[in-house]
């Protein structure tokens, strides 16, 4: 490993693939929360993991946005064969936060959870749709496609749409009637 010349090299080297750390941390917290054998300290541990996941997501988002603003290289990321495929990790990591919010906070009767989760889910849908259309468009129009270069990562932009749809199912579970139906549809 080589030494970084400047601290700003950390920002320049930050890729969307770091959001997969957020995905794994969120899933670990959710799995512990839903663990089938009741042990109350496990619930608090899982809530601490969810809080840590929120801090990670906020940190990663700030670093990534700082990179985009400072270096103005969104176009470079979209044209990169691997980095562009990892953009879908952002809405998928965000989904773990929304599911944690609904699953862990709703039982405590917080009245703001349904509205906040619906708004966050709508933002997540927008991020997912952006990755669903923009990433494949950039790949098709700007990268040379040959049979030798095609691999399984080409289907990754589709995955966030599936994850966000399942997150919508979790969000709709705290609503009744027309709102729940609209979220599902």
C-alpha positions in Angstrom: 0.0 0.0 0.0 1.3 3.4 -0.8 1.2 6.5 1.4 -1.3 9.2 0.6 0.3 12.4 -0.6 -2.4 14.6 0.9 -5.4 14.0 3.2 -7.7 15.1 0.3 -6.6 11.9 -1.5 -8.9 10.0 0.9 -11.8 12.0 -0.5 -10.7 11.5 -4.1 -10.4 7.7 -3.6 -13.8 7.3 -1.9 -16.1 5.2 -4.1 -19.8 4.3 -3.9 -18.7 0.8 -3.0 -18.2 2.0 0.6 -22.0 2.0 0.9 -22.0 -1.8 0.9 -20.5 -1.5 4.4 -23.6 0.4 5.3 -25.8 -2.3 3.8 -24.1 -5.1 5.8 -24.1 -3.2 9.0 -27.8 -2.4 8.7 -28.7 -6.0 7.9 -26.7 -7.2 10.9 -28.6 -4.9 13.1 -32.0 -5.9 11.7 -31.2 -9.6 12.0 -30.2 -9.2 15.6 -33.4 -7.2 16.3 -35.5 -9.9 14.8 -33.6 -12.8 16.4 -36.2 -15.5 17.3 -35.0 -16.1 20.9 -36.0 -13.2 23.2 -33.2 -11.6 25.1 -33.8 -7.9 25.8 -30.1 -6.8 25.7 -29.9 -8.0 22.1 -32.6 -5.5 21.1 -30.6 -2.7 22.6 -27.4 -4.0 20.9 -29.3 -4.1 17.6 -30.5 -0.5 18.1 -27.0 0.6 18.8 -25.9 -1.1 15.6 -28.7 0.8 13.8 -27.5 4.1 15.2 -23.9 3.2 14.2 -25.3 2.4 10.7 -27.0 5.8 10.6 -23.7 7.5 11.5 -21.9 5.5 8.8 -24.4 6.4 6.2 -24.2 10.1 7.1 -20.4 10.0 7.1 -20.3 8.2 3.7 -22.9 10.6 2.2 -20.9 13.6 3.3 -17.6 12.2 2.0 -19.2 11.2 -1.3 -21.0 14.5 -1.8 -17.8 16.3 -0.9 -16.0 14.3 -3.6 -18.7 15.1 -6.2 -18.6 18.8 -5.4 -14.8 19.2 -4.9 -13.6 17.1 -7.8 -16.7 17.4 -10.0 -16.3 13.8 -11.2 -19.8 12.3 -11.3 -19.3 11.9 -15.0 -16.0 10.0 -14.4 -17.8 7.7 -11.9 -20.7 7.0 -14.3 -18.2 6.1 -17.0 -16.1 3.8 -14.8 -17.0 0.2 -15.4 -17.0 -0.8 -11.7 -17.7 2.4 -9.8 -20.9 3.1 -11.8 -22.3 -0.3 -10.8 -21.7 0.4 -7.1 -23.9 3.5 -7.2 -26.9 1.2 -6.5 -25.4 0.5 -3.1 -26.5 4.0 -2.0 -30.3 3.4 -2.2 -29.8 -0.2 -0.8 -27.9 1.1 2.2 -30.5 3.8 2.7 -33.2 1.1 2.7 -31.6 -0.6 5.7 -32.0 2.7 7.6 -35.7 3.0 6.6 -36.4 -0.6 7.6 -34.6 -0.1 10.9 -36.7 3.1 11.5 -40.0 1.3 10.9 -39.0 -1.9 12.7 -37.3 -0.6 15.7 -39.0 2.7 16.5 -42.7 2.0 15.5 -43.3 -0.3 18.5 -42.5 2.6 20.8 -45.5 4.6 19.4 -43.5 7.5 17.9 -46.2 9.5 15.9 -43.6 10.9 13.4 -42.3 7.5 12.2 -45.0 6.9 9.5 -44.6 10.3 7.8 -40.8 10.3 8.1 -40.5 6.7 6.8 -42.8 7.5 3.8 -40.8 10.6 2.9 -37.5 8.8 3.2 -38.9 5.9 1.1 -40.0 8.4 -1.6 -36.5 9.9 -1.7 -35.1 6.3 -1.9 -37.4 5.5 -4.8 -36.0 8.5 -6.6 -32.4 7.4 -6.0 -33.2 3.9 -7.1 -34.9 5.1 -10.3 -31.9 7.3 -11.1 -29.5 4.4 -10.7 -31.9 2.1 -12.7 -31.9 4.4 -15.7 -28.7 6.5 -15.6 -26.2 3.8 -14.9 -27.2 1.5 -17.8 -27.6 4.4 -20.1 -24.0 5.5 -19.3 -22.7 2.0 -19.7 -24.5 1.4 -23.1 -23.6 4.8 -24.6 -20.1 5.4 -23.3 -18.5 2.0 -22.7 -17.4 -0.5 -25.3 -19.5 -3.6 -25.0 -18.1 -6.9 -26.2 -19.0 -10.4 -25.1 -15.6 -10.7 -23.3 -16.3 -7.7 -21.2 -19.9 -8.5 -20.1 -20.1 -9.9 -16.6 -22.6 -10.3 -13.8 -22.1 -6.7 -12.4 -24.1 -5.5 -15.4 -27.3 -6.5 -13.7 -26.5 -4.6 -10.4 -28.4 -1.4 -11.4 -31.6 -3.5 -11.3 -31.1 -4.7 -7.7 -31.8 -1.3 -5.9 -35.3 -1.2 -7.5 -36.1 -4.6 -6.0 -34.7 -3.7 -2.6 -36.6 -0.4 -2.5 -39.8 -2.1 -3.6 -39.5 -4.5 -0.6 -38.7 -1.6 1.6 -42.0 -0.1 0.4 -43.7 -3.2 1.7 -42.3 -2.6 5.1 -43.2 1.0 5.1 -46.8 0.2 4.0 -47.2 -2.1 6.9 -47.5 0.8 9.3 -50.3 2.4 7.2 -53.9 1.4 6.5 -56.1 2.0 3.5 -55.2 4.2 0.5 -51.7 5.2 1.6 -50.7 1.5 2.1 -52.2 0.6 -1.3 -50.4 3.5 -3.0 -47.0 2.5 -1.5 -47.5 -1.1 -2.7 -48.6 -0.1 -6.2 
